[in-house]
C-alpha cells in the first residue's frame, strides 16, 4: 500500500514529503485525508444513548428491562480492587505508549495465545476504543467492515472524514466479512482508484454473539494478503467464548505481521469504567503505524491512568483467581444469552445460537406481517415499540449498519443479572442462572411483550 512510487504516504498536511519504504514487500498506505467541514451533528453513540435513556426512565420510576447497553454488568473482583488501591498513589503521567509493566504483561498475554509479541509492539490507551480510532486515523480509508458491526467503527471513520464500506458476513459467523464478498468489494474499490487500506474483524462478534469458523478466518486472511490489506482484529471478547473447548482462530495467529490487534479488560473482567485497553502493532512495516498511534496518543490522552495500568498489568498476567472468575463469567453470559435467544426463537424469530460475548441478534423478518399490525415496519420502529409500549430497551439493527427496513435487533443480556452485587454474585455462581427469580422475571417480561406484539 504505497503512493505508487514505492513510498509510504505520511498523514498530515497535504503535500507532505513521502517517507521512503523501509523494507521490501507489501506495506501499508497511510492515506492523506482532506479535512472538510462536517455540517452534520455527531450524535451520541447509540449504545451510550440507550444506557442514558434507561437511567432516565428508572429515575422516573418507570420499569425497564435493560437489553440495550453492552456492559458486562458483573462485580469487580476483590483482588483487582486491592491492586488498584495498592497503586493509587502513583500520580505521575508515565510513558505515552503505556507503563513498561503493562506492555510486558500484554505481550505475555498474546504470546500465550500463540501470537509472539514483544513489549515494544504494545501501545496502551484509555480503553480499546480510542486505540481503534487512532489506528483508523493512521491507516486512512476506505476501511472494510463486517455488516452488521459495532456502532463505533463506522462512526469513528465518519468523524475522521474517511470512508468505510460494509461487507456482509457468512450466515451464523458474525464479525468477519464473507471472504468471497470481501474479495469482490476490494477489487471494485481498487478498480475505482480508491483501494481499501484495511479490513476489520471482531472475534467473538458484537452485535451477533457468534464466532467465525477457523476456515473463514483463514480465507479472509488470504484475501487480505492478496489485496494488501491490514487486518484490524478487535478481540475484546476473545476470553468470553462460551465453550472452552471450541477451536477459535484469530487473524493475528494466521498473518501476525499484517494484523493489528486490540483488546482490554472492560468485557472479560467487567472493568468498563476503568478505561484501559492495549493494541498489538507488530514490528516491520506496521511499526510506522505504531509511531503514528503513539503520536496521536501524546496529543489526545497523554497516557492512560497509571494506577489502572499497574492493576491491569497484574490482570494480563492471568493469575489463577482471575482466570477462574472469567471462566464463570463466560459460562453465565452463555447460559443467559441462550435463554434469551430461546424466548425470541419461541416467538418465531430467527436467532443464531450465541457462542461468545453476551449478545444475540434476533431477526424478526419471519414475523413481518404480524408486526405490521403493531405498526412495525423498520428496526428502529421495532426497538421503539418495545421500549415505549413494553419497557424493553434494545437497539435496532440499523444502528449496526443493517438495512433499516430489516427487522433485526441487537440484544445485550448482562443487565438481567440484577442491580445489586449480591444478585450478580449469585448469578455468577448459579448452575441455572435463568431460573433465578429476577432473571426469570426479565425473561417473562420479554416473552409477554413479544406475545402482545404478535397477535394471531
Protein Blocks (a to p, Z undefined) as FASTA:
>chain_A
ZZhnopacdeddehiacdddfbecjddddddddddddfbdcdddfklmmmmmmmmmmmno
pacddfkbccfkiacdfklmmmmmmmmmmmbgbjfkbpfklmmmmmmmmmmnopacdfkl
pccdedjklmmmmmmmmnopaddddddddfklmmmmmmnopacddddddehiahiacfkl
mmmmmmmmmmnopacfbdcddddddfkopacdfklmmmmmmmmmmnopacdddfklmmmc
fblmbccddfklmmmmlcccdddfklmnopmknopadddddehjllmmmmmmmmmmmmmn
opacfklmmmmmmmmnopaklmmmmmmmmmmmmmmmmmmmmmmmmnopacdddfehjbdc
ddfklmmmmmmmnopabfklmmmmmmmmnopacddfklnopafklccddddfklmnojbf
klmmmmmmpmblmlpmklmmmmmmmmmmmmmmmcZZ
